[in-house]
Amino acid sequence: MRGLTAGLIGAGLLLATAASTALAAPPPFCRGYASAALNQVRVALAIPRCRAGLEGARWSSDFRVHYDWCLGATPGAAAEEREARTIHIRRCRGF
Protein backbone atom coordinates (compact mmCIF):
# COMPACT_ATOMS: atom_id res chain seq x y z
CA MET A 1 0.00 0.00 0.00
CA ARG A 2 2.84 2.42 0.83
CA GLY A 3 4.41 1.78 -2.58
CA LEU A 4 1.14 2.60 -4.32
CA THR A 5 0.67 5.76 -2.26
CA ALA A 6 4.23 6.90 -2.92
CA GLY A 7 3.80 6.16 -6.60
CA LEU A 8 0.59 8.16 -6.80
CA ILE A 9 2.16 11.08 -4.96
CA GLY A 10 5.18 10.98 -7.25
CA ALA A 11 2.96 10.87 -10.34
CA GLY A 12 0.93 13.79 -9.02
CA LEU A 13 4.03 15.86 -8.41
CA LEU A 14 5.33 15.05 -11.88
CA LEU A 15 2.04 16.11 -13.46
CA ALA A 16 1.93 19.30 -11.40
CA THR A 17 5.47 20.17 -12.44
CA ALA A 18 4.72 19.45 -16.10
CA ALA A 19 1.55 21.55 -15.93
CA SER A 20 3.29 24.53 -14.33
CA THR A 21 6.15 24.31 -16.84
CA ALA A 22 3.66 24.25 -19.68
CA LEU A 23 2.08 27.46 -18.38
CA ALA A 24 5.37 29.30 -17.93
CA ALA A 25 6.18 32.07 -20.35
CA PRO A 26 8.58 31.15 -23.19
CA PRO A 27 12.03 32.76 -23.54
CA PRO A 28 11.14 35.08 -26.46
CA PHE A 29 8.18 36.45 -24.49
CA CYS A 30 10.40 36.91 -21.43
CA ARG A 31 13.04 38.82 -23.39
CA GLY A 32 10.35 41.28 -24.47
CA TYR A 33 8.93 41.42 -20.97
CA ALA A 34 12.34 42.14 -19.42
CA SER A 35 13.12 44.85 -22.00
CA ALA A 36 9.77 46.52 -21.35
CA ALA A 37 10.33 46.28 -17.59
CA LEU A 38 13.69 48.04 -17.91
CA ASN A 39 12.08 50.81 -19.97
CA GLN A 40 9.49 51.30 -17.25
CA VAL A 41 12.18 51.35 -14.56
CA ARG A 42 14.14 53.99 -16.51
CA VAL A 43 11.03 56.14 -16.89
CA ALA A 44 10.23 55.89 -13.19
CA LEU A 45 13.80 56.72 -12.18
CA ALA A 46 13.84 59.75 -14.49
CA ILE A 47 10.82 61.33 -12.78
CA PRO A 48 11.64 62.53 -9.26
CA ARG A 49 8.05 62.06 -8.00
CA CYS A 50 8.07 58.47 -9.26
CA ARG A 51 11.21 57.40 -7.39
CA ALA A 52 9.39 56.94 -4.09
CA GLY A 53 8.34 53.35 -3.65
CA LEU A 54 10.67 51.84 -6.24
CA GLU A 55 11.59 48.84 -4.15
CA GLY A 56 12.00 45.16 -4.78
CA ALA A 57 12.54 43.08 -7.88
CA ARG A 58 9.69 44.81 -9.73
CA TRP A 59 11.89 47.90 -9.99
CA SER A 60 15.26 46.23 -10.55
CA SER A 61 17.49 47.77 -13.21
CA ASP A 62 18.93 44.32 -13.96
CA PHE A 63 17.57 42.68 -17.12
CA ARG A 64 18.33 39.22 -15.76
CA VAL A 65 16.15 39.74 -12.67
CA HIS A 66 13.09 40.42 -14.84
CA TYR A 67 13.94 37.76 -17.40
CA ASP A 68 14.55 34.99 -14.88
CA TRP A 69 11.40 35.84 -12.94
CA CYS A 70 9.37 35.75 -16.14
CA LEU A 71 10.65 32.29 -17.09
CA GLY A 72 8.95 30.91 -14.00
CA ALA A 73 5.78 32.96 -14.37
CA THR A 74 2.73 32.72 -16.55
CA PRO A 75 2.16 35.33 -19.25
CA GLY A 76 -0.78 36.54 -17.16
CA ALA A 77 1.40 37.10 -14.11
CA ALA A 78 3.91 38.98 -16.28
CA ALA A 79 1.10 41.18 -17.60
CA GLU A 80 0.03 41.93 -14.02
CA GLU A 81 3.58 43.00 -13.09
CA ARG A 82 3.82 45.21 -16.16
CA GLU A 83 0.47 46.77 -15.32
CA ALA A 84 1.53 47.39 -11.70
CA ARG A 85 4.56 49.35 -12.96
CA THR A 86 2.36 51.24 -15.43
CA ILE A 87 -0.10 52.20 -12.70
CA HIS A 88 2.69 53.48 -10.45
CA ILE A 89 4.13 55.61 -13.25
CA ARG A 90 0.73 57.01 -14.24
CA ARG A 91 -0.12 57.91 -10.65
CA CYS A 92 3.14 59.63 -9.87
CA ARG A 93 2.98 61.57 -13.16
CA GLY A 94 -0.53 62.70 -12.28
CA PHE A 95 -2.37 60.90 -15.10
C-alpha positions as CSV (number, residue, x, y, z in Angstrom):
1,M,0.0,0.0,0.0
2,R,2.8,2.4,0.8
3,G,4.4,1.8,-2.6
4,L,1.1,2.6,-4.3
5,T,0.7,5.8,-2.3
6,A,4.2,6.9,-2.9
7,G,3.8,6.2,-6.6
8,L,0.6,8.2,-6.8
9,I,2.2,11.1,-5.0
10,G,5.2,11.0,-7.3
11,A,3.0,10.9,-10.3
12,G,0.9,13.8,-9.0
13,L,4.0,15.9,-8.4
14,L,5.3,15.1,-11.9
15,L,2.0,16.1,-13.5
16,A,1.9,19.3,-11.4
17,T,5.5,20.2,-12.4
18,A,4.7,19.5,-16.1
19,A,1.5,21.5,-15.9
20,S,3.3,24.5,-14.3
21,T,6.1,24.3,-16.8
22,A,3.7,24.2,-19.7
23,L,2.1,27.5,-18.4
24,A,5.4,29.3,-17.9
25,A,6.2,32.1,-20.4
26,P,8.6,31.1,-23.2
27,P,12.0,32.8,-23.5
28,P,11.1,35.1,-26.5
29,F,8.2,36.4,-24.5
30,C,10.4,36.9,-21.4
31,R,13.0,38.8,-23.4
32,G,10.4,41.3,-24.5
33,Y,8.9,41.4,-21.0
34,A,12.3,42.1,-19.4
35,S,13.1,44.9,-22.0
36,A,9.8,46.5,-21.4
37,A,10.3,46.3,-17.6
38,L,13.7,48.0,-17.9
39,N,12.1,50.8,-20.0
40,Q,9.5,51.3,-17.2
41,V,12.2,51.3,-14.6
42,R,14.1,54.0,-16.5
43,V,11.0,56.1,-16.9
44,A,10.2,55.9,-13.2
45,L,13.8,56.7,-12.2
46,A,13.8,59.7,-14.5
47,I,10.8,61.3,-12.8
48,P,11.6,62.5,-9.3
49,R,8.1,62.1,-8.0
50,C,8.1,58.5,-9.3
51,R,11.2,57.4,-7.4
52,A,9.4,56.9,-4.1
53,G,8.3,53.4,-3.7
54,L,10.7,51.8,-6.2
55,E,11.6,48.8,-4.2
56,G,12.0,45.2,-4.8
57,A,12.5,43.1,-7.9
58,R,9.7,44.8,-9.7
59,W,11.9,47.9,-10.0
60,S,15.3,46.2,-10.5
61,S,17.5,47.8,-13.2
62,D,18.9,44.3,-14.0
63,F,17.6,42.7,-17.1
64,R,18.3,39.2,-15.8
65,V,16.1,39.7,-12.7
66,H,13.1,40.4,-14.8
67,Y,13.9,37.8,-17.4
68,D,14.6,35.0,-14.9
69,W,11.4,35.8,-12.9
70,C,9.4,35.8,-16.1
71,L,10.7,32.3,-17.1
72,G,9.0,30.9,-14.0
73,A,5.8,33.0,-14.4
74,T,2.7,32.7,-16.6
75,P,2.2,35.3,-19.2
76,G,-0.8,36.5,-17.2
77,A,1.4,37.1,-14.1
78,A,3.9,39.0,-16.3
79,A,1.1,41.2,-17.6
80,E,0.0,41.9,-14.0
81,E,3.6,43.0,-13.1
82,R,3.8,45.2,-16.2
83,E,0.5,46.8,-15.3
84,A,1.5,47.4,-11.7
85,R,4.6,49.3,-13.0
86,T,2.4,51.2,-15.4
87,I,-0.1,52.2,-12.7
88,H,2.7,53.5,-10.4
89,I,4.1,55.6,-13.2
90,R,0.7,57.0,-14.2
91,R,-0.1,57.9,-10.7
92,C,3.1,59.6,-9.9
93,R,3.0,61.6,-13.2
94,G,-0.5,62.7,-12.3
95,F,-2.4,60.9,-15.1
